[in-house]
Amino acid sequence: MEYDEVLRSLGIYWEIFLLYCNEFKEKINSNCEGLEAWQLIAFSVGITLIVTWIYQWLNHPELTLSQRIKKSIFTCVRSMPYIKGRIKEQLDVAKAGLQEELFRGTEGSTYITALPKHGLTRKEILKSVKDYQKLDKVDWKGGKVSGCVYNGSDALSKLSGEIYEEFAWTNPLHPDVFPALRKMESEVVAMCVKMFNGGSQGCGTVTSGGTESILMACLAYRSIWFEKGILYPEILAPISVHSAFNKAAHYFKMKLVHVPIDPVTSEVNIKAMKRLITKKTCMLVGSAPSFPHGILDPIGDIAALGRRYGIPVHVDCCLGGFLVPFMKKAGFTIPACDFTVDGVTSISADTHKYGFAPKGSSVILYSDRKYRAQQYYVNPDWQGGIYASPGLAGSRAGALVAGCWATLVHFGENGYIDSTRKIVSTARYIEKHLRQIKGIFIYGKPEVSVVAVGSNDFDVYRLSGALTGKGWNLNVLQFPASFHLCVTLCQTEEGVADEFIQDVKKLTAEIMKDPKKKADGAAAIYGMSQSVPDRSMVSEIAQVFLDSCFSTGPLATNGTTN
């Protein structure tokens, strides 16, 4: 009986449902009376397009919902005539100031804008080069530049010059023509794999720099997820990660999902990283150390997530590449950041930073050849023959590869252990004394070569600007406002570290006399850039900077910008 009652109840509900459907149908039909067929089709197509647009807007593969809302609002506001005019005025002022700053020091110089009718002699060229070098005013040899030049000794410059002369015309694209170069390149990779404790399947390639190394790792993992049917794979990385990951996402149709960092330690928040993992996550990233604050992310914890969810883990060791592997032997204790950590599948390391090789060389290393194969490009159907290249470039400068090889074997393990001991000791000496200065603080616990400074008492850009006035060239950071000193061999020279500490101490004491005073000059401009909510305006100014780098003057003879 109960079964029959249930059936009768279901039948009643079904009849009610059909009744409502019939009423809905009749209402639609009554509303459409008098409409022609073309109108019905037009309405259907229009509604479909609107719904599709809303869906795509809500599910953008690259931007979050809040980012899309902000972008839409700013686009609307900037289109208003009065606001548009005011913004243009302010941008023009900022752009003019930027160009003036960039061209400072080259006033009165003449530019070569066309090939000379008759080529210059060797003597004339060398004289011109000497004249050009006079334009360089920053004293990087004196140790006042953060990062940028990591060795720069005359002896190493001479060695690099001699090697370059021997291999000036070589090209790794033609290993059959230059077998010596192929051998050197394979040995550079092998030495670096060994340095990071790679196994029998460890492999890699030489690249043009840290950015290309990072791009190649992202491309490899993107390709694997493409094969799984994920059209917009996601990179899961700390917000402190290098901007090259943003570039990779931009180039390769990926999405970079930023993970927050701990406000005290500046390490990536592992719990937050775990929450953000989805089926689209194609790689997890940690820095060793991070560029902004020089903090080592917990690579072991990140690798554990990678193992648990079957996701490749990349360690960005571009900055610490030839320090971190030698720190234990140099007397420093840090957590493992290499292939001995189960789950780490790739490492990027710059040979042209603390490896002291000529600028334009880096390596991307993998734990297994199956990953490296995903970064290769092969075109078997080209009329010019089968085209294959390991990275972004086709032809490459063989002299840079040879220079890298020569530098690595010149320093050897003991040489790098010694330089690591000097650099890390100096960085920790600077950190220790800066922590004693009232008015400033150090971000997290820097363990390698970067010391980042902030302040809760005054605009820290005032301090970075004042240090610039003392001849220091530092890396200015944002979000949060800060600056850092990246210690190189130049700062390990006698007296340089103490001079920096004393300058920071004296200038901070002076600023603390009036901590609420506003920053001025370049410091004020950098501070204001952080407060601009529409970041596209900052991007516009940055584009002017890039344009100006290739310009032969702020204004051409016809009055237009070059």
N, C-alpha and C positions, 0 to 999 in steps of 0.2 A: 504494500500500500504506500509506503513512504517513497518507494521508487516511482510509482505512478504520479504521486503528488509533485515530485521534483520535475518530472517530465512536463506535467501540465503547467507548472510555474514557468519553466523555460519557454514553453510554447507561447504563453501569455506575453513574456518579455520580448520574445522574437516578433510577435505581432505588433507590439507597441513600437519596437524599433523600426519595423517596416512602415508603420504609419507615419512616424516622424520623417523618415527618408522620403516618403511620398509627398508630405507637406513641403519639405525642403525643395524637392524637385519642382513642384507646382509653383513655389515662390520664385525660384530661379527663372522658370519659363515665363511667368507673368512679368517679371522685371525685364526680360529680354524681348518681350513682344514689341514689334515695330522696328527691331534692329535687323539690319541686313547681314547677310553671311559674312561680308568682308569686315564689318564692324566687330562681329564676334571673334573672327580670326585675329584682328588687330588687337582687341582687348586681351585675348589669350596670350599672344606673343609678347605684348607689353608687360603684362603681369609676370610672365615667365622671366623676362629679362630683368625686371626689378628684383624679383625674388633671388635670381642668380647673383645679381650684383651685391645684394645684402649678404648673401651667404659667403661670397668671396671676400667681402669687406670684413666680415666677422671672423673668417678663417684664413687670414693672410699668412702665407708660408714664412714670411721673414719678420714682420712687425707684430708686436703684441697689441692687444685691444687698446690699452692706454696710449701706446705710441701712435696708433692710427687716429685715435680721437684727438690727441694733441696736434698731430699733423694737419688734420682737417680743419681744426679751429684756427691754427696759425695761418693756413693758406687762405681761409675766408677773411680773417682780420687784415692780412697784408694786402688783400685785393682792394680794400677801401681806399679811395683816391687820396684823402688827406694823410692817412697813416702810411700809405705806400710812398708818398712824397717825403714824409719825415724820415722814414726808414732809409730811403735812398740817400738822403742828405747825410745821415749819420754813417752809413756804410761807406760813402765816398770819402768822408773824413778819415775813417779808420783805414781804408785801403791806401789813401795817400800817405798817411803816417807810416804804414807798413812798408810801402815802396821806398820812402825816404830813408827808413832805418836800414833796409836791405842794401841800398846803394851807397850808404855812408862808407866812406873810405875809398870809393872809386871815382869820386868827383874829379872831373878834369881828364879822366882817362878816355882814350879813343878806342873804339871797338872795331875789330876786323869783321865786316859784314859781308864780304865777298872774297873769293879766292884772289890772292895777289897775282898780278899779271905774270910776274916772274917769281919763281920759288925762292925762298930765303936760303941763305947759306947756313951751314952748321954754326958758324960763329955768330951770325945774326940771330938765329933761333935761340941759342944759349943765352945771349944777351937779353932777348925779350923775356925769356923764362925768368931770369934774375929780376927783371923789372916787375913781372907779375907777382913774384914771391914777396916783393916789398909791400904788396897790398895786405898781406896776412899780418895782423897785429896781435893776435891772441898768443900768449906765451904758453903753449902746451908743453914745451920741453921743461919749463920751470915747475910743472906739476900743478898748475892752477885750473886745469880742465878736467871736468868729471867725465870718466869713460873716454870715448872717442878714439884716443890713441893709447894703446895698451902696453906698448914697449917703446918703439921709436929710437932705439939706440943706434949710433952711427955704425957699429959693427954689423948689426942685423940688417940695416939699410944697405950696406955695401954687399953683403951676401945675397940679399934679395935682388939687387941690381944685376949682379953677375949671373945669377940663375935666369933672370928675365931675359938677359941678352942671349943666353944659349937657347932659350925656348920661345923666343918672341913670335915665331911664325907657326908654331905648332897648334893643333886643333884636335881635341879628344873625339870629335865627330868622325875622324879618320884613323881608327886604331891600326889599320893595315899599313898606313903610311908612317905613323908615329908609334911603333910598338913600345918604345921606352916610356912614353907618356902613359900608355895604357897600364903598364906595369906599375908606374908611380902612383897612379890613381887608385888602383886596386890595393896597393900597400897602405895608402892613407886610410882607406876604409877599414882594412884589416886591423891596423894599429888602433883605430878609434873603437872598433867593436871590442877588441881585447881590453882596452882601457875601461870600458863600461861593462866588462865581464859578460859579454855575449857568448852564447853557446855555439855548437857546431853549425846551427842554421842561421847564426847571426850574419847580417849583411847590411848593405846600405849603398848610398851614392854620394858623390861630392856635388855640392850645389854652389850657387853664387852668393849665398848669405843665409842668415837665420830665417828671413821671411820665406825664401824659396823652400828651405827645409821644412818649415811648418806647413806651407802650402801643399807640399808633396804628401805629407802624412795625412792631411785632411782629404786630399784627392783620393788616396788609396782607400781610406775607410768609406768615403762617400761612394766609391765604385762598388764596394762590397754590398752596401745597403741598397744601391740602385738595383742590383741583381735580386734583392729581396722584394723589390716593388715599391720601395720608399722613395718618392720623387724629391722630397725635401728633407734629407737627413739632418739631424741636429747634433751640434757640437756642444757638449756640456762642460763648461770651464769657469774658473773663478772670475769674478769681475776684475781682478787684478792681472789677468792674463794678458800677454802681449797683443797688440792691435793687429798683428799678422793673422790672427784667427778671425777677426772681423773681415779682413781682406779676403781670406779663403772662403768665408761664407758668401761674400759679395760676388766673387769670381765663379764659384762652383755650384751655385743654387743650393746653398745650405742655410741653416738657421743657427745662429750662435745664441745659446741660452746661458745667460750669466748666472752664476751661483754666488750668493753673498759671502763675504768674508767676515771672520770674527772681528768685532770692533776693537778688541784688546790685542789679540795675537796677530791679526792681519792674515791668518791662515784661512784657507777655504773652509766653509761650514759643511762638514761631511753629511750631517743629517739633512741639510737643505739639498745637497747634491743627490742624495738617495731619493728624496721626494720628487725631484724633477726628472728622474729617469723615466722614459717612455719607450715604446717600441720603435720610435723614430731616432732614439739616441744611438749614434754610430761611433762615438768616441768620448771618453772621459779624459780630462786634461788636468795636469798639475804642473806647477812651476818649481824649478830648483836652481836658483831662486827666482822670485818674481822681479820684474823690472822696476816697478814703482818703489817698493819698500824693502826689497832684498830678502824676502821671507821665504823659507822653504815650506811648501805645502806638504801635508802628510801623505806622501806618495804611497806608503804601505796601505793606508786606509782606502785611498782611491783605487788602488790595485785590487783590494779585496772586493770592492763593489763591482769592478770589472769582471772578476772571476765569477761572482755570484750571478750576474746578469748576462754574462757572455758578451761583454762589450770591450773592444780594444782600449788600452790606456796609453796615452802619450805623455811623456815627460819633456817639458820645454826646458832644456838645459843649455839654451843658446848662450846665456850670459855666464853661467857657471861651468860651462863645458870642460874647461881645463883647470878648474879649481876643485870642484866637488869630487872628482875621481881620485884626487891626490891628498885630500884633507886628512884622511886617517893616517897615512904615512907621514904627513907633515906635522902630526901631533894633535889634530883636532878631532873631536867626536861629533858626528852627525848621523842621522838616520840614513839607511841605504836609499839611494835614488837611481839605481841602475838596473840592469837586467837580472840581477840576483833576486829582485823583488818579483815574486810570482804574480803574473798578470800584466806587467809592463810589456808592451808590444812594440813601442817605438820611442826613440830619443832624438831630439834635435840638439846639436852642439856646434857652436861657432869656432872654427879653427882660427878665424881672423880677429878674435877678441883675446882671451887669455892664452890661446894657442900661439899668438904672436905672428901668425902667418900673414902674408900680404892681404890687403883688403879685397874682398870679393870671393871668400871661400868659407864653406861650412860643410857639415855632413848631416844627412838624415840616416839614422840607423834603425834597423828592424830586428826583432827577435826571430823572425822566420821569413824565408824567401817568398812565401805566398803573399805577404803584405807588400813587399817591394814590387812584385810583378804588377800590382794594381796601379802603381804610379807611372808605369811605362806608357809611352805612346807608340803605336805601330800602325803604319798604313801600308798594307801589302799590295794595294792596287794603283799606286801613283805611277804615272808614266815615266817619272825620273828614276824609277827603281823602287825597291822596298825601302821605306823610310822608317827608321826606328830611333828614338831618343829616350834617355832615362828620365829627363826632367823637362822643365819649361823651355830651355834654350835648345837650339840646334847646334850651331857652331859655338864653341866656348874658347876662352883664352887658356891655351895649354900652359902658358908661362905662369899663370896663377896656380894651377895644379902643381907644377914643378916647384914653385916657390913654397907652397904649402908643405909638400913632401920634404923639401930641404930644411924647412924650419922645424918640423917635427923631429927629424932625425938629428938636427943640430942640438936641440935642447935635451932630448931624451927624457926618460922618466925622472932621473935625478934633478935635471934642470927644472922640470915642472914642479917637482916637490919643493925645491928651493924657492921658486917664485911664488908658489902657493903659500908657503910659510911666511914670506915677507908681506904679501898682500893682505892675507887674512889677519895677521897680527896687527898690521897698521890699521885696518878697518876697525878691529875691536878696540884698539887703543883710542882711536878717534871717538868711537861710540861711548866708551867709558867716561871720557872727559866731557863730552857734550851733555851727557845725562846729569852732570853736576852743575850745569848752567841754569840758573833760575829764569823762567819765562818760556822755555822751549821743552819739547819732549821728543823721544825717539819712537818711531813706529815699531811695535812688536819686538821681536828678539832677532835682529839680523845676525846670521851666522856665517855669511860668506864675505862679500866685498862691498855691499851697498848699505849706506846709512841714511835713512830718511828722517827729515826734521819737520816737526809741526809746532804749533803754539795755540794754547787756549787763552792767552793773555793779549795778543796783538795780531795784526794781519801779518802772517809769516812771509808774505811777498815783500813786505818792507825789508825784512832781513835778507832775503835772496837778492833784492835790488841793491842793498847796501854792500853786499859781498861782491856783486858785479862791479860796483864802483871801486872795489879794492883789487880788481883784476881777476877775480874768480869767475869761471864759466861753469855754472851748475845746471842740473836738470830740474826744471820747474814742473811740478805736478799739479793735478787738479782732482777734485772729488775724492778725498778732501784736499783743501789747499795745503801744499807742502812743497819741499824740494829735497833732492838727495845728492849725495856725493858718491860716485862710483869710483872706488879706489883702484888704481892701476899701479904698475911699477914706478910710474912718474911720482906718485905720492909717497913711495917708500924711500925716496931720497932724503938724506938728513935735513931736518928742519922744516920740511914741507907740511907734515901733519901738525906739528906744533904751531906753525904760522896760521893754519886754518883754524885750529882750536882757539887761538888767541884772538883772531879776527872775529869769530863768531861770538866769543865772550864779550869783547869790547863793544861790538855793534849792538848786541842784545841788551847790554846794560844801558846804552844810549837810548835805544828804542823804549825801554821800560820806564824811562823818565816821563814819557807821554804815550802810553800804550794804546790810547783810543784814537790817536792821530791817523788820518786816512793816508793810504799809500798814494804815491804820485808817480808820474813817468810810466815806464814800461811795466812796473809792478802793478800800477793801478789798472792798466789795460788788461793784463792777464787776470787780475782779480775780477774785473767786470765781465770778462768772457764767461766765467763760471755762472754768473747770475742771469745770463741771457737764456730765457726759456726756449726760444725757437732756435734750436741748434743748427738749422739750415743757414742762418745768418752767419754763424761762426764758420761754417763750411765755405760760404761765399768768400769770406776774407782769406781763408786758407788757400782757396783756389787762386786768389790774386798773388799770394806768396809764391805758389808754384809757377804761375805764369811769369812772375818777375824773375824767378831763377833762370829762366831761359831768355830773358829780355836783354837787349843791348842798351837799355836806358828806360827810365820811367815813361818817357814820351818819345815817339818817333818824330822825324822832321815834319811829317804831315799833320802832327797834332793828335794822332791816335796812339793808343797804347800798343806797344809791340807785343 
